[in-house]
Amino acid sequence: MRNFIIFQALTILIVLAGCSEDHKSTSSKLTPVDFSYVQITDSFWSRILTNHVNTTLPVCIDQIENKSGRIRNFENAALGEGEHSGIFYDDSDVYKALEGIAYSLINNPNPDLEKKADEWIDKFTAAQEDDGYINTYYSLTGLDKRWTNMDKHEMYCAGHLIEAAVAYYKATEKKQLLDVSINMVDHIMGQFGPDKRHWVPGHEEIELALVKLYEVTGNSDYLNFAHWLLEERGHGHGTKGEEGEWNTLYYQDSVPVKELSQITGHAVRAMYLFCAMADVETLKENTGYLESLERLWDDVVNKKMYITGGIGSSRQNEGFTEPYDLPNYEAYCETCASVGMVYWNSRMNQLTRDSKYADVMERSLYNGALAGVSLNGDRFFYVNPLASHGDHHRKEWYGTACCPSQISRFIPSIGNYIYGISYDALWINLYIGNNTRIPMQNGELVIKQETNYPWDGEISLTIESLPKGNNLDINLRIPDWCKYYSISVNGDIIREPALNKGYVILNRNWRNNDKIYLSLDMPVKVITDIPQVKENIGKKAVQRGPLIYCAEETDNIDFQNIFISDEITFTAYFEPDILNGIALINAQNDANKIKLIPYYAWDNREAGEMKVWIDYEEKKVVPTGLEPVTP
């Protein structure tokens, strides 16, 4: 379904074409432009997307079908015999990989890949129980045990089923898997809800998936059930049955969600919770979630986020400890959590029109998330430390394979995060070369973006076509890392442009083929951490544009003795033959030379040590021309 629009987005786009003044006074949210309307053209992301289609998806399919036993679980469940192999949440990896296939099909139709997806969907359908329940772990180990342990990921797996079903319906208009997911949701809603059983999903995910199901079906029962599940938290309903104590902080269940002010526990679970809260806040009135989400964001970003946009410092709980506990070698920074930061911050940007959320989204995207996959697209990080002794490497797959399958569905949807649209404006959040066609009531808004970002900050935007009767504000995000910038329209420099919440607002009567030119100054910046982060006292980090840089031992022979000082000189230049083409940074003073590469590209060559935070040597000031003081 190449021109599919969820009904919420369609409503806003139609309003955009002819809104009333009353609506203007009340509407303040953005709708992302779906990536199905966005054709990525730039060299940086085109290579990544090509590797995704040619390598990442085949690796995931091979693991699921031939090596991990995950697809065999569905086959056995359909037969009603055989053992369950793997872990109780392994169904979710299959659903996420299918979601990645669906997203790939939207912009890259492939009959063989679609046939493979249809084969999987037939297996899912056959594995579904007569009452709508689908979960291979319980189908093969005992249906009498289902819904007895809130931490066994039944709703988590169902959520990923829903997301895959919605994605595949959008890609192909085929409803088979959508019907499977609806049957499962109907089963769940027959068990739980107001005046029925309580339930607190141990791993959040179904809540945001139900919102997607609501958006594609228009059935408000799904939205209301998502809201009910969120409201279940913080009231003492959580339990693990006979398997141990329910840790309310770990499961984000200590207080009602609208009272949350600190992120705790498992990082990925928290991200999915916050995404669902933002989704429900967008679609329902008077939830009170926005105030909580803003408090949580301040806590995460200002006290518990790494410079890479990664979150979760502790391996013990795959999440958080105390504020400012940000070790480098022991950093957990799960790839799924960095992707979650992209999801959540995109939603916060949509709710508030504030670029600070897009700034964090970009940081997590280009550093924390992108490091999760090798440059060839065939190996994956689960954990993303900020320093390594040379013994940490990407793998083909994991027993818990949430991160490879997460990457498989995240990469092809990157176009979701470039543009937002409101009743009165187009909002540009990411600078990625693309051609975009946004259908509207009176025609199409056609935009062409050209850039060599993230290697330089030169961006051109051409308005190739406007709908009749539409003159939108065009809002350009000025990244938080950029101090100096310039803007021109059709060659005329815009002096002292209006700036609001990090966006330059361009208000004029646009014409077809108008061209906007944005130049973002992209110097090398030396970063000093706040003093509360004891791990980084006496160290500095290096950033250029949206990219955090690191030093690898393979480039720096005297790795143990490199340091940054006040006298160091930085030179950045593009090197096409290293790491698929990167902007290298050379740092040099009289004492040492350092070569730095983007953090996302580390561990793609010879094994060796790595660090983001580098020792800093202060300039020693020696007084001259003074007589010694004698007693």
C-alpha positions as CSV (number, residue, x, y, z in Angstrom):
1,M,0.0,0.0,0.0
2,R,2.3,2.7,-1.3
3,N,0.1,5.6,-0.4
4,F,-1.2,4.3,3.0
5,I,-1.9,6.9,5.7
6,I,-3.1,6.1,9.1
7,F,-6.4,7.9,9.8
8,Q,-4.9,10.2,12.4
9,A,-2.2,11.5,10.0
10,L,-4.8,11.8,7.2
11,T,-7.0,13.9,9.4
12,I,-4.2,16.3,10.2
13,L,-3.1,16.6,6.6
14,I,-6.6,17.4,5.5
15,V,-6.9,20.0,8.2
16,L,-3.6,21.4,7.0
17,A,-5.1,22.0,3.6
18,G,-8.0,24.1,4.9
19,C,-8.1,24.6,8.7
20,S,-10.3,26.9,10.6
21,E,-9.0,29.6,13.0
22,D,-10.6,27.7,15.9
23,H,-8.6,24.6,15.1
24,K,-5.5,26.7,14.8
25,S,-6.0,27.9,18.4
26,T,-6.2,24.4,19.8
27,S,-3.9,22.1,17.7
28,S,-0.3,22.1,18.7
29,K,1.0,18.7,17.8
30,L,3.1,17.4,14.9
31,T,2.4,14.3,12.8
32,P,5.5,12.6,11.4
33,V,5.6,12.2,7.6
34,D,5.5,8.4,7.1
35,F,8.7,7.0,5.6
36,S,6.6,5.5,2.7
37,Y,6.5,9.0,1.3
38,V,10.2,9.5,1.7
39,Q,12.8,8.3,-0.8
40,I,16.3,8.4,0.8
41,T,18.9,9.5,-1.8
42,D,22.1,10.6,0.1
43,S,25.2,8.5,0.1
44,F,25.5,8.0,3.9
45,W,22.1,6.4,4.5
46,S,21.7,4.9,1.1
47,R,24.7,2.6,1.8
48,I,23.2,1.6,5.1
49,L,19.8,0.9,3.6
50,T,21.4,-1.2,0.8
51,N,23.3,-3.2,3.3
52,H,20.1,-3.7,5.3
53,V,18.3,-5.2,2.3
54,N,21.3,-7.3,1.0
55,T,22.8,-8.4,4.3
56,T,21.0,-7.6,7.5
57,L,17.6,-9.1,6.6
58,P,19.2,-12.2,5.0
59,V,21.2,-12.7,8.2
60,C,18.1,-12.4,10.4
61,I,16.1,-14.7,8.1
62,D,18.9,-17.4,8.1
63,Q,19.2,-17.2,11.9
64,I,15.4,-17.5,12.4
65,E,14.9,-20.3,9.9
66,N,18.0,-22.4,10.1
67,K,20.1,-21.7,13.2
68,S,18.1,-20.6,16.2
69,G,15.0,-22.7,16.0
70,R,12.6,-19.7,16.2
71,I,10.5,-20.5,13.2
72,R,10.4,-24.2,14.1
73,N,8.6,-23.2,17.3
74,F,5.7,-22.0,15.2
75,E,5.7,-25.2,13.1
76,N,5.7,-27.3,16.2
77,A,2.9,-25.2,17.8
78,A,0.8,-25.7,14.7
79,L,1.3,-29.5,14.9
80,G,0.6,-29.4,18.7
81,E,3.8,-31.5,19.3
82,G,7.5,-31.2,19.7
83,E,9.7,-29.1,22.0
84,H,10.0,-25.4,22.4
85,S,13.6,-24.3,21.7
86,G,15.2,-21.1,23.0
87,I,13.7,-18.6,25.5
88,F,10.1,-17.8,26.2
89,Y,10.2,-14.5,24.4
90,D,11.8,-15.7,21.2
91,D,8.6,-15.2,19.2
92,S,9.2,-11.5,19.4
93,D,12.4,-11.7,17.3
94,V,10.5,-13.3,14.5
95,Y,7.9,-10.6,14.5
96,K,10.4,-7.8,14.6
97,A,12.3,-9.3,11.6
98,L,9.0,-9.6,9.7
99,E,8.3,-5.9,10.6
100,G,11.7,-5.1,9.1
101,I,10.8,-7.1,5.9
102,A,7.5,-5.2,5.7
103,Y,9.3,-1.8,6.0
104,S,11.8,-2.8,3.3
105,L,9.0,-3.9,1.0
106,I,7.4,-0.4,1.2
107,N,10.2,1.4,-0.6
108,N,11.9,-1.7,-2.1
109,P,9.4,-4.1,-3.5
110,N,10.8,-7.6,-3.7
111,P,8.5,-10.6,-4.7
112,D,10.8,-13.2,-3.2
113,L,11.0,-11.3,0.1
114,E,7.3,-10.9,0.1
115,K,6.8,-14.6,-0.6
116,K,9.1,-15.4,2.4
117,A,7.0,-13.1,4.6
118,D,3.8,-14.8,3.5
119,E,5.3,-18.2,4.3
120,W,6.0,-17.1,7.8
121,I,2.5,-15.6,8.2
122,D,1.0,-18.9,7.2
123,K,3.0,-20.5,10.0
124,F,1.9,-17.9,12.5
125,T,-1.7,-18.4,11.5
126,A,-1.5,-22.2,11.9
127,A,0.1,-21.8,15.4
128,Q,-2.8,-19.7,16.7
129,E,-5.1,-21.4,19.2
130,D,-8.8,-21.6,18.6
131,D,-9.5,-18.9,21.2
132,G,-7.1,-16.5,19.5
133,Y,-4.1,-17.0,21.8
134,I,-0.8,-17.2,20.1
135,N,2.5,-17.8,22.0
136,T,4.6,-20.8,21.0
137,Y,6.3,-21.1,24.4
138,Y,3.0,-21.8,26.2
139,S,1.5,-23.7,23.3
140,L,4.4,-26.2,23.6
141,T,5.0,-26.2,27.4
142,G,1.4,-26.1,28.7
143,L,-1.5,-23.7,28.0
144,D,-2.7,-24.2,31.5
145,K,0.3,-22.0,32.6
146,R,-0.5,-19.1,30.4
147,W,-1.4,-15.8,32.1
148,T,0.1,-16.8,35.4
149,N,3.3,-14.8,35.4
150,M,3.4,-11.2,34.4
151,D,7.1,-11.3,33.5
152,K,6.8,-14.1,30.9
153,H,6.4,-11.6,28.0
154,E,3.1,-12.8,26.7
155,M,1.8,-9.3,26.0
156,Y,5.3,-8.2,24.9
157,C,5.3,-10.8,22.2
158,A,1.7,-9.9,21.3
159,G,2.8,-6.3,20.9
160,H,5.5,-7.2,18.4
161,L,3.0,-9.3,16.6
162,I,0.7,-6.3,16.3
163,E,3.4,-4.0,15.1
164,A,4.5,-6.5,12.4
165,A,0.9,-7.0,11.4
166,V,0.2,-3.3,11.0
167,A,3.5,-2.9,9.1
168,Y,2.8,-5.7,6.7
169,Y,-0.8,-4.5,6.1
170,K,0.6,-1.1,5.2
171,A,3.2,-2.6,2.9
172,T,0.9,-5.1,1.0
173,E,-2.8,-4.5,2.0
174,K,-2.8,-8.2,3.1
175,K,-5.0,-8.6,6.2
176,Q,-4.1,-12.2,7.2
177,L,-1.6,-11.3,9.9
178,L,-3.7,-8.2,11.0
179,D,-6.6,-10.6,11.6
180,V,-4.3,-12.9,13.6
181,S,-3.2,-10.0,15.8
182,I,-6.8,-8.8,16.3
183,N,-7.8,-12.2,17.4
184,M,-5.0,-12.2,19.9
185,V,-6.0,-8.8,21.2
186,D,-9.6,-9.8,21.5
187,H,-8.5,-12.9,23.5
188,I,-6.4,-10.6,25.8
189,M,-9.2,-8.1,26.2
190,G,-11.6,-10.9,27.1
191,Q,-9.3,-11.8,30.0
192,F,-8.2,-8.4,31.3
193,G,-9.6,-4.9,31.6
194,P,-12.1,-3.0,33.8
195,D,-14.2,-5.4,35.9
196,K,-11.9,-8.2,34.8
197,R,-8.4,-9.4,35.9
198,H,-5.6,-7.0,36.6
199,W,-2.4,-7.3,34.6
200,V,0.9,-5.4,34.6
201,P,3.0,-6.4,31.6
202,G,6.5,-7.1,32.9
203,H,8.0,-5.9,29.6
204,E,6.2,-3.0,28.1
205,E,5.5,-3.0,24.4
206,I,1.9,-4.0,23.8
207,E,0.7,-0.5,25.0
208,L,2.3,1.3,22.0
209,A,1.4,-1.5,19.6
210,L,-2.3,-1.2,20.6
211,V,-2.1,2.5,19.6
212,K,-0.9,1.5,16.2
213,L,-3.7,-1.1,15.9
214,Y,-6.2,1.7,16.8
215,E,-4.7,4.0,14.2
216,V,-5.1,1.4,11.4
217,T,-8.5,0.1,12.4
218,G,-10.2,3.1,14.0
219,N,-11.4,0.9,16.8
220,S,-11.1,3.0,20.0
221,D,-11.3,-0.1,22.2
222,Y,-7.7,-0.7,21.5
223,L,-6.7,2.8,22.4
224,N,-8.7,2.6,25.6
225,F,-7.1,-0.7,26.5
226,A,-3.7,0.7,26.0
227,H,-4.6,3.5,28.4
228,W,-6.0,1.0,30.9
229,L,-2.7,-1.0,30.9
230,L,-0.8,2.2,31.6
231,E,-3.1,3.0,34.4
232,E,-2.6,-0.4,36.0
233,R,0.9,0.5,37.0
234,G,1.8,1.7,40.5
235,H,-1.2,0.1,42.3
236,G,0.3,-3.1,43.6
237,H,-1.1,-5.4,40.9
238,G,2.3,-6.7,39.7
239,T,3.3,-10.2,40.5
240,K,5.7,-12.9,39.2
241,G,3.7,-15.8,40.6
242,E,5.9,-18.5,42.2
243,E,9.1,-17.3,40.5
244,G,10.3,-14.5,42.8
245,E,9.6,-11.0,44.1
246,W,8.2,-8.4,41.8
247,N,10.7,-5.5,41.8
248,T,8.5,-2.4,41.3
249,L,11.4,-0.2,40.3
250,Y,12.8,-2.6,37.8
251,Y,9.3,-3.0,36.2
252,Q,8.4,0.8,36.3
253,D,5.6,-0.2,38.7
254,S,6.4,1.8,41.9
255,V,3.9,4.7,41.4
256,P,1.2,5.5,38.9
257,V,2.8,6.5,35.6
258,K,1.6,10.1,35.8
259,E,3.5,10.5,39.0
260,L,6.8,9.2,37.7
261,S,9.8,11.6,37.9
262,Q,12.8,9.3,37.7
263,I,13.7,6.6,35.2
264,T,14.4,3.3,37.0
265,G,15.0,-0.4,36.2
266,H,15.3,-1.9,32.8
267,A,16.1,0.7,30.1
268,V,14.3,-0.8,27.1
269,R,11.1,-1.5,29.1
270,A,11.2,2.2,30.3
271,M,11.6,3.4,26.7
272,Y,8.6,1.5,25.5
273,L,6.5,2.7,28.5
274,F,7.4,6.3,27.8
275,C,6.6,5.9,24.1
276,A,3.2,4.5,24.9
277,M,2.5,7.3,27.4
278,A,3.4,9.8,24.7
279,D,1.1,8.0,22.2
280,V,-1.9,8.0,24.5
281,E,-1.2,11.6,25.5
282,T,-1.4,12.5,21.8
283,L,-4.7,10.8,21.2
284,K,-6.6,11.1,24.5
285,E,-7.6,14.2,26.5
286,N,-6.5,14.8,30.1
287,T,-4.2,11.9,30.7
288,G,-1.7,14.1,32.6
289,Y,1.1,12.2,31.0
290,L,3.0,15.1,29.4
291,E,4.1,16.6,32.7
292,S,5.4,13.2,33.9
293,L,7.2,12.6,30.5
294,E,8.9,16.0,30.8
295,R,10.2,15.2,34.3
296,L,11.4,11.9,33.1
297,W,13.2,13.4,30.2
298,D,15.0,15.8,32.4
299,D,16.1,13.0,34.6
300,V,17.3,10.8,31.7
301,V,19.1,13.4,29.6
302,N,20.6,15.5,32.4
303,K,21.6,12.7,34.8
304,K,21.7,9.3,33.1
305,M,22.5,9.6,29.4
306,Y,25.9,8.9,27.8
307,I,27.4,11.4,25.4
308,T,26.5,8.9,22.6
309,G,22.8,9.1,23.5
310,G,23.0,5.6,24.9
311,I,21.2,4.9,28.2
312,G,21.5,2.1,30.8
313,S,24.8,2.0,32.7
314,S,24.3,-1.3,34.6
315,R,24.7,-4.8,33.3
316,Q,23.0,-6.2,36.4
317,N,19.6,-4.8,35.5
318,E,20.2,-3.7,31.9
319,G,19.3,-0.3,33.1
320,F,19.9,2.3,35.8
321,T,21.5,2.8,39.1
322,E,22.1,6.3,40.7
323,P,22.3,9.6,38.9
324,Y,25.6,10.3,37.1
325,D,26.8,6.7,37.4
326,L,28.1,6.5,33.9
327,P,31.1,4.1,33.7
328,N,32.8,3.8,30.3
329,Y,34.2,0.2,30.1
330,E,31.2,-1.2,31.9
331,A,28.6,0.9,30.1
332,Y,25.7,-1.3,29.1
333,C,23.9,1.0,26.6
334,E,21.8,-1.7,25.0
335,T,21.3,-1.1,21.2
336,C,17.5,-1.5,21.8
337,A,17.6,1.2,24.4
338,S,19.3,3.7,22.0
339,V,16.6,2.9,19.4
340,G,14.1,3.4,22.1
341,M,15.5,6.9,22.7
342,V,14.9,7.7,19.0
343,Y,11.3,6.4,19.3
344,W,10.6,8.3,22.5
345,N,12.3,11.6,21.6
346,S,10.6,11.7,18.3
347,R,7.2,11.4,20.1
348,M,8.2,14.1,22.6
349,N,9.1,16.4,19.7
350,Q,5.7,15.7,18.1
351,L,3.9,16.6,21.4
352,T,5.8,19.8,22.1
353,R,7.4,21.1,18.8
354,D,10.5,21.6,20.8
355,S,13.8,20.8,19.0
356,K,15.6,19.7,22.1
357,Y,13.9,16.4,21.8
358,A,15.0,16.1,18.1
359,D,18.5,17.0,19.2
360,V,18.6,13.9,21.5
361,M,16.9,11.8,18.9
362,E,19.7,12.7,16.4
363,R,22.4,12.0,19.0
364,S,21.0,8.6,19.8
365,L,20.5,7.8,16.2
366,Y,23.9,8.6,14.8
367,N,25.9,7.3,17.8
368,G,24.1,4.9,20.2
369,A,21.8,3.1,17.7
370,L,24.0,3.1,14.6
371,A,26.9,1.5,16.4
372,G,24.6,-1.5,17.0
373,V,25.3,-2.9,13.5
374,S,28.5,-3.4,11.6
375,L,29.3,-1.4,8.5
376,N,28.6,-4.5,6.4
377,G,25.3,-5.0,8.1
378,D,26.0,-8.6,9.2
379,R,27.1,-8.3,12.9
380,F,25.5,-6.7,15.9
381,F,26.3,-5.2,19.3
382,Y,23.9,-5.9,22.2
383,V,26.1,-3.8,24.5
384,N,27.8,-0.5,23.5
385,P,30.5,0.5,25.9
386,L,32.4,3.8,25.6
387,A,35.7,2.2,26.2
388,S,37.1,-1.3,25.4
389,H,40.2,-3.3,26.2
390,G,39.9,-4.9,22.8
391,D,37.8,-7.9,23.8
392,H,34.3,-6.6,22.9
393,H,33.0,-7.4,19.4
394,R,29.8,-7.6,17.4
395,K,28.3,-11.0,16.9
396,E,26.1,-12.6,14.2
397,W,23.3,-13.4,16.7
398,Y,22.5,-13.7,20.4
399,G,20.6,-16.1,22.5
400,T,18.5,-13.0,23.4
401,A,18.4,-11.6,19.9
402,C,16.3,-8.5,20.5
403,C,19.0,-6.1,19.2
404,P,19.6,-7.7,15.8
405,S,15.9,-7.9,15.1
406,Q,15.4,-4.4,16.5
407,I,18.0,-3.1,14.0
408,S,16.3,-5.0,11.2
409,R,13.1,-3.1,11.7
410,F,14.6,0.3,12.7
411,I,17.0,1.0,9.8
412,P,14.4,0.8,6.9
413,S,12.1,3.2,8.8
414,I,14.6,6.0,9.2
415,G,12.6,8.2,6.9
416,N,10.0,8.5,9.7
417,Y,12.1,11.0,11.6
418,I,13.0,13.6,9.0
419,Y,9.8,15.6,8.6
420,G,6.8,16.6,10.8
421,I,3.7,18.4,9.7
422,S,1.2,20.4,11.6
423,Y,-1.9,22.5,10.6
424,D,0.3,25.4,9.6
425,A,3.8,24.2,8.9
426,L,6.4,21.8,7.7
427,W,9.0,20.9,10.3
428,I,12.4,19.6,9.3
429,N,14.2,17.6,12.0
430,L,16.9,15.6,10.3
431,Y,19.1,16.5,7.4
432,I,19.2,13.5,5.2
433,G,19.1,13.7,1.4
434,N,15.7,12.6,0.1
435,N,12.8,13.2,-2.2
436,T,9.5,13.4,-0.4
437,R,5.9,13.7,-1.7
438,I,3.3,14.5,1.0
439,P,-0.3,13.9,-0.3
440,M,-2.7,16.7,0.8
441,Q,-6.3,17.7,0.0
442,N,-5.4,20.0,-2.9
443,G,-2.4,18.3,-4.3
444,E,1.0,17.2,-3.2
445,L,3.8,19.0,-1.2
446,V,7.0,17.8,-2.9
447,I,10.3,18.5,-1.2
448,K,13.8,17.7,-2.4
449,Q,16.6,17.7,0.2
450,E,20.2,17.5,-0.8
451,T,23.1,17.3,1.6
452,N,26.4,15.5,2.5
453,Y,25.4,15.4,6.2
454,P,26.8,14.3,8.6
455,W,30.2,15.0,7.0
456,D,29.4,18.7,6.4
457,G,26.6,21.1,7.3
458,E,25.6,22.3,3.8
459,I,21.9,21.6,3.1
460,S,19.7,22.6,0.2
461,L,15.9,22.2,0.2
462,T,13.9,22.7,-3.0
463,I,10.1,23.1,-2.9
464,E,9.3,21.3,-6.2
465,S,5.6,21.5,-5.9
466,L,3.0,23.1,-3.6
467,P,-0.7,22.2,-3.1
468,K,-3.1,24.8,-4.4
469,G,-3.8,27.5,-1.8
470,N,-1.2,26.4,0.7
471,N,1.6,28.6,2.0
472,L,3.2,26.9,4.9
473,D,5.7,28.0,7.4
474,I,8.9,26.0,7.0
475,N,10.7,25.3,10.3
476,L,14.3,24.3,10.2
477,R,15.9,22.7,13.2
478,I,19.2,24.3,14.3
479,P,21.0,21.5,16.1
480,D,22.2,22.2,19.6
481,W,25.8,21.5,18.6
482,C,25.7,24.3,16.0
483,K,26.6,27.8,17.2
484,Y,26.8,29.6,13.8
485,Y,24.6,29.1,10.8
486,S,23.3,31.0,7.8
487,I,20.1,30.7,5.7
488,S,19.2,32.0,2.3
489,V,16.1,31.7,0.1
490,N,16.6,31.9,-3.6
491,G,20.0,33.4,-3.0
492,D,18.8,36.1,-0.6
493,I,20.3,35.9,2.8
494,I,17.9,35.8,5.7
495,R,19.3,38.1,8.4
496,E,18.3,37.6,12.0
497,P,15.7,34.9,11.3
498,A,13.0,34.2,13.8
499,L,14.0,31.4,16.2
500,N,11.5,29.5,18.4
501,K,12.3,26.4,20.5
502,G,15.4,25.7,18.3
503,Y,13.7,26.1,15.0
504,V,14.2,28.9,12.4
505,I,10.8,29.9,11.2
506,L,10.6,30.8,7.5
507,N,7.3,32.5,6.8
508,R,6.6,33.7,3.2
509,N,4.5,33.1,0.2
510,W,6.2,30.1,-1.3
511,R,6.4,29.3,-5.0
512,N,7.2,26.2,-6.9
513,N,11.0,25.7,-7.2
514,D,11.9,28.0,-4.3
515,K,15.2,26.9,-2.9
516,I,16.3,27.2,0.8
517,Y,20.0,26.9,1.6
518,L,21.1,26.2,5.2
519,S,24.7,26.2,6.2
520,L,25.5,24.8,9.7
521,D,29.0,25.5,11.0
522,M,30.6,22.1,11.9
523,P,33.8,22.6,13.8
524,V,35.5,20.0,15.9
525,K,34.4,20.5,19.5
526,V,36.1,19.4,22.7
527,I,33.6,18.3,25.3
528,T,34.1,18.5,29.1
529,D,31.7,16.4,31.2
530,I,29.9,17.8,34.2
531,P,31.8,17.3,37.4
532,Q,29.2,15.0,38.9
533,V,30.3,12.3,36.5
534,K,33.4,11.2,38.4
535,E,34.3,8.7,35.7
536,N,35.2,11.5,33.3
537,I,37.1,13.9,35.6
538,G,40.4,14.7,33.8
539,K,39.1,13.5,30.4
540,K,37.7,15.1,27.3
541,A,35.6,13.9,24.4
542,V,35.5,15.0,20.8
543,Q,32.4,15.8,18.7
544,R,31.9,17.1,15.2
545,G,28.4,17.8,14.0
546,P,26.1,15.1,15.3
547,L,28.9,12.5,15.6
548,I,30.8,11.5,18.7
549,Y,34.4,10.4,17.9
550,C,36.6,7.8,19.5
551,A,40.2,6.6,19.4
552,E,41.0,3.1,18.3
553,E,44.3,1.3,19.0
554,T,44.6,0.3,15.4
555,D,45.1,4.0,14.5
556,N,47.1,5.0,17.5
557,I,50.2,3.0,18.2
558,D,50.9,4.6,21.5
559,F,47.3,4.2,22.6
560,Q,47.9,4.2,26.4
561,N,49.7,7.5,26.3
562,I,47.5,9.7,24.0
563,F,46.0,12.8,25.6
564,I,44.3,16.0,24.7
565,S,45.7,19.3,25.7
566,D,44.9,23.0,25.3
567,E,47.6,23.3,22.5
568,I,46.1,20.5,20.4
569,T,45.2,21.3,16.8
570,F,42.3,19.4,15.1
571,T,42.0,18.8,11.4
572,A,39.0,17.1,9.9
573,Y,39.0,15.7,6.4
574,F,37.0,13.1,4.4
575,E,38.7,9.8,3.8
576,P,36.7,7.8,1.2
577,D,38.7,4.6,1.6
578,I,38.4,4.0,5.3
579,L,35.3,2.5,7.0
580,N,33.1,3.0,4.0
581,G,34.0,6.7,3.9
582,I,34.3,8.9,7.0
583,A,35.4,12.3,8.1
584,L,38.6,11.5,10.0
585,I,39.9,13.8,12.7
586,N,43.6,14.2,13.3
587,A,44.6,15.8,16.6
588,Q,48.2,16.9,17.0
589,N,50.4,18.8,19.4
590,D,54.2,18.7,20.2
591,A,53.8,15.6,22.4
592,N,51.5,13.3,20.5
593,K,49.3,12.6,17.5
594,I,45.8,11.2,17.7
595,K,43.6,9.8,15.0
596,L,39.8,9.8,15.7
597,I,37.0,8.0,14.0
598,P,33.2,8.3,14.4
599,Y,32.1,6.1,17.4
600,Y,29.5,4.3,15.3
601,A,32.3,2.9,13.1
602,W,34.5,1.3,15.8
603,D,35.2,-2.4,15.9
604,N,35.0,-2.8,12.1
605,R,38.8,-3.5,11.6
606,E,41.5,-5.1,13.6
607,A,40.7,-5.9,17.2
608,G,42.1,-3.4,19.7
609,E,41.4,-1.0,22.5
610,M,39.0,2.0,22.1
611,K,37.9,5.0,24.1
612,V,35.6,8.0,23.7
613,W,36.8,9.9,26.8
614,I,40.5,10.7,26.5
615,D,42.9,11.9,29.2
616,Y,43.3,15.7,29.3
617,E,46.5,17.5,30.3
618,E,46.1,21.0,31.4
619,K,48.3,23.7,30.1
620,K,51.1,24.4,32.6
621,V,51.6,28.2,33.0
622,V,55.1,29.0,34.0
623,P,55.5,32.6,35.3
624,T,58.3,34.6,33.7
625,G,60.1,37.9,34.5
626,L,59.4,37.6,38.2
627,E,62.1,37.7,40.9
628,P,61.9,34.9,43.5
629,V,60.3,35.8,46.7
630,T,62.6,35.3,49.7
631,P,61.6,35.5,53.3
